[in-house]
Amino acid sequence: MSERGSRRTLVGTVVSNKMDKTVVVRVERLVQDQRYKKYIRRYSRFMAHDESNSCTEGDQVRIIEHRPISKRKRWMVQETLEKATSV
């Protein structure tokens, strides 16, 4: 497989897997408040393509930038880092 250049990768948690071959991944980041210098947790939600429908809610996954697959899907699940613990 030839190298495609630098594609962004992000690590996040699957929050929804109700769609076919699509998961919603929540990626958190820490941002410092300008005035009080306190760190605030912010997050973004990305729709990612999951070809095998293997991800479940709560899984820790790595997503990679991809060509547009549909109107809102521009990411693909690269690997599952940690499976959700079923309690």
Backbone as a printed PyTorch tensor [residue, N CA C, xyz], in Angstrom:
tensor([[[  0.8540,  -1.1840,   0.0000],
         [  0.0000,   0.0000,   0.0000],
         [  0.8900,   1.2330,   0.0000]],

        [[  0.6420,   2.1560,  -0.8960],
         [  1.4540,   3.3680,  -0.9750],
         [  1.0460,   4.3650,   0.1060]],

        [[  2.0200,   5.1700,   0.5340],
         [  1.7700,   6.1590,   1.5790],
         [  0.9560,   7.3160,   1.0110]],

        [[ -0.0420,   7.7880,   1.7650],
         [ -0.9440,   8.8280,   1.2740],
         [ -0.5860,  10.2060,   1.8130]],

        [[  0.5510,  10.3500,   2.4540],
         [  0.8540,  11.6330,   3.0670],
         [  0.4060,  11.6240,   4.5090]],

        [[  0.3950,  12.7890,   5.1220],
         [  0.0640,  12.8490,   6.5370],
         [ -1.4410,  13.0100,   6.7150]],

        [[ -2.0650,  11.9990,   7.3000],
         [ -3.4820,  12.0640,   7.6170],
         [ -3.6150,  12.1430,   9.1240]],

        [[ -4.5080,  13.0020,   9.5970],
         [ -4.6860,  13.1850,  11.0400],
         [ -5.2930,  11.9400,  11.6550]],

        [[ -4.8540,  11.6240,  12.8690],
         [ -5.4710,  10.5550,  13.6440],
         [ -5.8940,  11.1310,  14.9880]],

        [[ -7.0230,  10.6750,  15.4870],
         [ -7.5510,  11.1090,  16.7690],
         [ -7.9790,   9.8820,  17.5630]],

        [[ -7.9640,  10.0040,  18.8810],
         [ -8.4050,   8.9200,  19.7580],
         [ -9.6430,   9.3960,  20.5040]],

        [[-10.6910,   8.5770,  20.5050],
         [-11.9260,   8.9650,  21.1700],
         [-12.7340,   7.7650,  21.6070]],

        [[-13.9210,   8.0500,  22.1360],
         [-14.8140,   7.0240,  22.6570],
         [-16.0680,   6.9410,  21.7890]],

        [[-16.4930,   5.7330,  21.4800],
         [-17.7160,   5.5350,  20.6940],
         [-18.9140,   5.8420,  21.5840]],

        [[-19.7650,   6.7760,  21.1390],
         [-20.9490,   7.1330,  21.9140],
         [-22.2320,   6.6200,  21.2660]],

        [[-22.1770,   6.2310,  19.9890],
         [-23.3630,   5.7000,  19.3220],
         [-22.9360,   4.7680,  18.2000]],

        [[-23.6210,   3.6310,  18.0860],
         [-23.3670,   2.7070,  16.9790],
         [-24.6830,   2.2320,  16.3670]],

        [[-25.6910,   3.0810,  16.4040],
         [-27.0290,   2.7030,  15.9520],
         [-27.1610,   2.6640,  14.4340]],

        [[-26.2510,   3.3320,  13.7200],
         [-26.3210,   3.3590,  12.2630],
         [-25.5640,   2.1820,  11.6710]],

        [[-25.8560,   1.8610,  10.4160],
         [-25.1770,   0.7610,   9.7470],
         [-23.8260,   1.2410,   9.2370]],

        [[-22.7530,   0.5730,   9.6620],
         [-21.3820,   0.8600,   9.2570],
         [-20.9220,   2.2680,   9.6320]],

        [[-21.5540,   2.8650,  10.6440],
         [-21.1780,   4.2050,  11.0910],
         [-21.2100,   4.2510,  12.6060]],

        [[-20.2150,   4.9070,  13.1930],
         [-20.1920,   5.1380,  14.6340],
         [-19.9550,   6.6220,  14.8760]],

        [[-20.4350,   7.1110,  16.0190],
         [-20.1760,   8.4840,  16.4220],
         [-19.1120,   8.4250,  17.5100]],

        [[-18.0090,   9.1440,  17.2780],
         [-16.8670,   9.1150,  18.1830],
         [-16.7330,  10.4780,  18.8440]],

        [[-16.6100,  10.4830,  20.1760],
         [-16.4410,  11.7160,  20.9430],
         [-14.9630,  11.8520,  21.2960]],

        [[-14.3450,  12.9510,  20.8240],
         [-12.9270,  13.2120,  21.0660],
         [-12.8230,  14.3800,  22.0340]],

        [[-12.1720,  14.1460,  23.1740],
         [-12.0420,  15.1860,  24.1970],
         [-10.6760,  15.8550,  24.0980]],

        [[-10.6410,  17.1390,  24.4860],
         [ -9.3820,  17.8680,  24.5610],
         [ -9.4640,  18.8390,  25.7200]],

        [[ -8.3180,  19.2340,  26.2540],
         [ -8.2620,  20.1890,  27.3540],
         [ -7.8820,  21.5490,  26.7980]],

        [[ -8.6410,  22.5770,  27.1770],
         [ -8.3970,  23.9540,  26.7400],
         [ -8.2300,  24.8050,  27.9890]],

        [[ -7.2190,  25.6650,  27.9830],
         [ -6.9850,  26.5100,  29.1470],
         [ -7.8180,  27.7800,  29.0560]],

        [[ -8.5150,  28.1060,  30.1530],
         [ -9.3070,  29.3280,  30.2270],
         [ -8.3750,  30.5420,  30.1950]],

        [[ -8.7460,  31.5450,  29.3950],
         [ -7.8940,  32.7170,  29.2150],
         [ -7.7080,  33.4990,  30.5110]],

        [[ -8.7760,  33.6880,  31.2490],
         [ -8.7100,  34.5370,  32.4340],
         [ -8.2110,  33.7910,  33.6620]],

        [[ -8.8170,  32.6370,  33.9310],
         [ -8.5470,  31.9500,  35.1930],
         [ -7.4760,  30.8710,  35.0950]],

        [[ -6.9920,  30.5920,  33.8830],
         [ -5.9320,  29.6000,  33.6540],
         [ -6.3130,  28.1910,  34.0980]],

        [[ -7.6080,  27.9420,  34.2050],
         [ -8.1050,  26.6190,  34.5790],
         [ -8.3320,  25.8090,  33.2980]],

        [[ -8.0500,  24.5260,  33.3490],
         [ -8.2480,  23.6810,  32.1840],
         [ -9.6920,  23.1960,  32.1180]],

        [[-10.3080,  23.3810,  30.9640],
         [-11.7000,  23.0160,  30.7280],
         [-11.7180,  21.8840,  29.7050]],

        [[-12.5720,  20.8930,  29.9240],
         [-12.6880,  19.7770,  29.0080],
         [-13.6880,  20.1170,  27.9090]],

        [[-13.2320,  20.1230,  26.6810],
         [-14.0890,  20.3570,  25.5090],
         [-14.0900,  19.0890,  24.6700]],

        [[-15.1250,  18.9090,  23.8630],
         [-15.1640,  17.7160,  23.0340],
         [-15.7750,  18.0150,  21.6730]],

        [[-15.4630,  17.1580,  20.7150],
         [-16.0250,  17.1950,  19.3770],
         [-16.5580,  15.8130,  19.0550]],

        [[-17.5850,  15.7710,  18.2240],
         [-18.1600,  14.4950,  17.8160],
         [-17.9200,  14.3020,  16.3220]],

        [[-17.3990,  13.1450,  15.9600],
         [-17.1160,  12.8290,  14.5680],
         [-17.8560,  11.5680,  14.1800]],

        [[-18.4080,  11.5680,  12.9620],
         [-18.9820,  10.3530,  12.4140],
         [-17.8680,   9.6240,  11.6810]],

        [[-17.7000,   8.3480,  11.9980],
         [-16.6220,   7.5660,  11.4050],
         [-17.1720,   6.2900,  10.7890]],

        [[-16.5370,   5.8660,   9.7030],
         [-16.9470,   4.6680,   8.9890],
         [-16.3900,   3.4380,   9.6880]],

        [[-17.2500,   2.4760,   9.9850],
         [-16.8700,   1.2220,  10.6320],
         [-17.3470,   0.0880,   9.7380]],

        [[-16.4880,  -0.3510,   8.8380],
         [-16.8710,  -1.2910,   7.7900],
         [-17.4220,  -2.6010,   8.3520]],

        [[-16.8460,  -3.1040,   9.4300],
         [-17.2340,  -4.4220,   9.9410],
         [-18.2990,  -4.3660,  11.0320]],

        [[-18.7840,  -3.1800,  11.3810],
         [-19.7730,  -3.0110,  12.4560],
         [-19.3020,  -3.6560,  13.7600]],

        [[-18.0020,  -3.5690,  14.0500],
         [-17.4390,  -4.2590,  15.2130],
         [-17.4050,  -3.3920,  16.4670]],

        [[-17.5550,  -2.0800,  16.3320],
         [-17.4610,  -1.1840,  17.4860],
         [-18.7720,  -1.1670,  18.2640]],

        [[-18.6450,  -1.0940,  19.5880],
         [-19.8090,  -0.9510,  20.4500],
         [-19.6440,   0.3100,  21.2830]],

        [[-20.7220,   0.7510,  21.9180],
         [-20.6680,   1.9600,  22.7390],
         [-19.6830,   1.7740,  23.8770]],

        [[-18.8470,   2.7870,  24.0920],
         [-17.8630,   2.7490,  25.1570],
         [-16.4810,   2.3090,  24.7150]],

        [[-16.3510,   1.8140,  23.4890],
         [-15.0400,   1.4060,  22.9850],
         [-14.1240,   2.6080,  22.8000]],

        [[-12.8500,   2.4170,  23.0730],
         [-11.8340,   3.4350,  22.8030],
         [-11.2670,   3.1160,  21.4250]],

        [[-11.3720,   4.0610,  20.4720],
         [-10.9390,   3.8030,  19.0970],
         [-10.0200,   4.9030,  18.5930]],

        [[ -9.2320,   4.5430,  17.5780],
         [ -8.4220,   5.5360,  16.8640],
         [ -9.0710,   5.7270,  15.4970]],

        [[ -9.3670,   6.9850,  15.1300],
         [ -9.9570,   7.2780,  13.8310],
         [ -8.9300,   8.0310,  12.9920]],

        [[ -9.0300,   7.8680,  11.6790],
         [ -8.0850,   8.4760,  10.7610],
         [ -8.8580,   9.2470,   9.7000]],

        [[ -8.2850,  10.3470,   9.2650],
         [ -8.9000,  11.1690,   8.2300],
         [ -9.0490,  10.3520,   6.9480]],

        [[-10.1390,  10.5760,   6.2280],
         [-10.4380,   9.7880,   5.0360],
         [-11.1540,  10.6800,   4.0360]],

        [[-11.2270,  10.2220,   2.8150],
         [-11.9780,  10.9810,   1.8190],
         [-13.4550,  10.9910,   2.2160]],

        [[-14.2560,  11.9540,   1.7090],
         [-15.6790,  11.9860,   2.0660],
         [-16.3850,  10.6960,   1.6530]],

        [[-17.0340,  10.0730,   2.6220],
         [-17.7680,   8.8330,   2.3760],
         [-19.2500,   9.1410,   2.2060]],

        [[-19.7380,  10.1200,   2.9630],
         [-21.1150,  10.5860,   2.8290],
         [-21.1280,  12.0630,   3.2190]],

        [[-22.3120,  12.6030,   3.4370],
         [-22.4200,  14.0360,   3.7280],
         [-21.6290,  14.4450,   4.9630]],

        [[-21.6640,  13.6360,   6.0310],
         [-21.0020,  14.0170,   7.2850],
         [-19.8540,  13.1090,   7.6870]],

        [[-19.5910,  12.0400,   6.9120],
         [-18.5150,  11.1090,   7.2700],
         [-17.2440,  11.4280,   6.5030]],

        [[-16.2020,  11.8670,   7.2600],
         [-14.8990,  12.1180,   6.6750],
         [-13.8060,  11.4070,   7.4580]],

        [[-14.1840,  10.4670,   8.3150],
         [-13.2510,   9.7400,   9.1580],
         [-13.5390,   8.2540,   9.0540]],

        [[-12.5240,   7.4400,   9.3620],
         [-12.6720,   5.9850,   9.3330],
         [-12.0310,   5.4090,  10.5930]],

        [[-12.6560,   4.3720,  11.1510],
         [-12.0910,   3.7120,  12.3300],
         [-10.8590,   2.9390,  11.8860]],

        [[ -9.7030,   3.2840,  12.4680],
         [ -8.4600,   2.6150,  12.1160],
         [ -8.2490,   1.3660,  12.9640]],

        [[ -8.4680,   1.4990,  14.2880],
         [ -8.3180,   0.3450,  15.1650],
         [ -9.0780,   0.5740,  16.4590]],

        [[ -9.4100,  -0.5150,  17.1140],
         [-10.0300,  -0.4530,  18.4330],
         [ -8.9280,  -0.6210,  19.4660]],

        [[ -8.7390,   0.3960,  20.3070],
         [ -7.6770,   0.3610,  21.3000],
         [ -8.0850,  -0.4070,  22.5410]],

        [[ -9.3650,  -0.2330,  22.9420],
         [ -9.8390,  -0.8850,  24.1640],
         [-11.3340,  -1.1390,  24.0330]],

        [[-11.7320,  -2.3710,  24.2900],
         [-13.1490,  -2.7100,  24.2200],
         [-13.8550,  -2.2510,  25.4960]],

        [[-15.1310,  -1.9310,  25.3780],
         [-15.9270,  -1.4940,  26.5230],
         [-16.1300,  -2.6460,  27.4780]],

        [[-16.0810,  -2.3570,  28.7550],
         [-16.3250,  -3.3970,  29.7460],
         [-17.8230,  -3.4840,  30.0080]],

        [[-18.3840,  -4.6670,  29.8210],
         [-19.8130,  -4.8570,  30.0600],
         [-20.0240,  -5.2210,  31.5170]],

        [[-20.7990,  -4.3950,  32.2220],
         [-21.0180,  -4.6130,  33.6490],
         [-22.4320,  -5.0880,  33.8890]]])
